[in-house]
Amino acid sequence: MSKFAVILSAKRSTFKALQELANSQEILAEITEPNPPTSSRKNQEVVLAFYEALKSRDVDTILKILAHDLERWFHGPPSHQYMMRLLTGEQKDNDVPFEFSPISITSFGNIVIVEGCDTSGSISWIHAWTVTDGLITQVREYFNTSLTVTRFGNKSQPSDFKSKSKSSSTAEITPVHCPSVWESSLSNRVGKSVPGLVLAI
């Protein structure tokens, strides 16, 4: 196990105990503004602070930002599970670390989408973070995958449909509208065909 992972594991145990004694909002006061202009901006700041802490191997900040029971979902080649290896200690000290340098960031409520690629441009990645009360509680990782984010919502019914007799014995079916709100742009740079997935929010 790497020195970074040992320190992370030890400090994670200490931090769990502290979480029971202190309000998580007080712990995060140094990372996020108490009254941000919008929750989306605050969520983006939390995620960007995580990437900065990851880059500098700042274990204390990482522990303040990540929920101790972080839920993780991965899609891509198994050899590209860089984040998991880094956070769990599977990455060895002599391994060349994968640098997560965000190229674009956008958010939809508590979901923050970050896209980037490696320095050679041969590996594209997308992280979909869920931020809850200033803590990252979930991450979905996509490597060399094209991602489309859609939003669920009820499509408005035409007025002539509403004006039909209400005494009809059949139940009305409300159509569901799923507009695309974001699409990845870096996946086409890897120079080969990649799978496409849809993330519904």
N, C-alpha and C positions, 0 to 999 in steps of 0.2 A: 504494500500500500504506500502511496506517495506521501511525502511530508505534508503537502497541502491537504490531502484527504484525511490524514490523522488529525491535523489541527481542526479541520472542518467538522469531523465526527465528534471530537471532544467538546468543541465549542457549541455544537448543536445540542448536546445533552445539557450543558449549562444553560443555554438559551431557552430550552423547553421549560426548565424550572423557573426561570425569570418570567416567562410568559404567563405562568400561573399567578405570579405575584403582582404583575404590572399590567396596565392597560396597553394593548398593542398600539394604540394611537399615540401614547406617550413615548413608546420606544421608537416609533417611526418619525417623531417630530423633527429630528435632525435631517431626515431624508426628503420628506414631502412638506409642502406648505400647509398650514392648518386650514386656510380658506382659499383654495385655488379658484381661479376664475371659472373653470368647468371641470367636471369629474373626468372627462376624457383626457384633458391636458394633464391632470394629476396622475392618471393611470399611465400615460406615456412617460412622464417624468420618473415614475417608479421603475418602469421597464428599462429606460435608458440608464438609470442609476445602477441597475443590476448588471448591464453590459459593461459599464465602467468598472464596477467592482470585480467582475469576472476577469477583465483585462489586466487589472492591477493585482489580482489574487487577494483582494481585501475580504477575508473570511468574515469579519465582524459585520460588514455591510451586507454581504450575501445572506447571512443568517437573519438579519433584520428584515430583508425583503422577501425571502422565500418562506412559504408556509412549511412547517416541519413535516406535514403530510402531503407534500406536493404531488398532484396527480399528473402523470406524464403519458403522452401518446406519441408514437413514432411511426412515420411512413418513409421508407427509403431503404437503401442498401444497409444491411446490418453493420458493415464496416464504418458507416458514417455516424454512429451513435456517439459523437464526440462529447456532447453535453452530459450524457449519462455517465460516461467514463470519467469525466472531469469531476462531477459532483459526488460520485460514489467511490472514487479512489481507484478505479480500475486503470486509470491512466498512470503509467510509470513515469518517474522523474526524467528518464532519458528519452521518452516519447516526444516527438515534435508536436507541440500543442496546436490545435486548430484555433485560429483567431476568428471570433465572431465580431465582425465589423458591420453594423447596420448601414444599409444604403438608403432604405426608405422605411418610414413608420407612419401608420395611420391607426385610428381607433374607432370603434363602434360601441359606445357605452363602456362596459367593463372588459371588452375584448380589444386587445392591442395586437396589431399585425405588424411584424418586422420582417423585412426581406434583405438578404445579403448574399454574397458569394465569396469564395476563397480568392486569394491573390491571383491565381492563374485563370480564374473565370471558368474552371472546369466543373466546379461543384456549386450549385445554387441551393440556398436554404431559405425556409420561411418558418418563423415561429409565430404561433397564435397564442398569446398569453391571456389568461383570465386574471384580472386584478380585483380582489375583494377587500374592501376596507383598508387599502394601502398595502396589502400583502399579495404576492403572486401565489395563486392557489392551483393553477393548472397551466400546462404548456403542451401544445400540440406541435410537433416538429415534422417538417416536410423537407426531404432532401431530393434534389433533382426531380422535382414534381411540380407540375403546373397546378395552381390552386385558384379556384373561383369561390368567392365568398358571396352568399346570397342571404337575403333577409326574408323571413316568413312574415306574411301579413294577409289579411282578408282583402280580396279585391272588391271594390265597391260594385254593388249590384245595379244594373240599369233600372231606370224608373219604371219601365213597362213591366219588368219582372216583379217589382214590389206591388204594383197595382193589381196583380192577379188576385182572384178570390182567395181569401184566407181559409175557406172551408174545404180546400183541397185535401184529399185523404193522403197524399204523398208528402213526405217530409221535404222541406226545401234544402237544397244542397248549396252551400256557400263555397264558391271557388276560392282557391288559395293562390295568392300571387307571390311569386318568389323572384323579385328582381335581383340582378347581379349588382353588387355594390363595390366589388373590388376584384381585380384579377392580377395574378403575378406577372411580372415583366421580365424577370431574369432567367426563368427556366429555359427560354429558347436560346440562351447563350451557351449552354453546355455542349452544343453541337451534335446532339443526338435526340432521338424521340424519347420523350419522358411521359410517364402516366399523368393523367389529369384527375383531380379530385375536386369535390364540391364541399365546402364547409357552410352549413346552414346555421344562421344565428337568429 
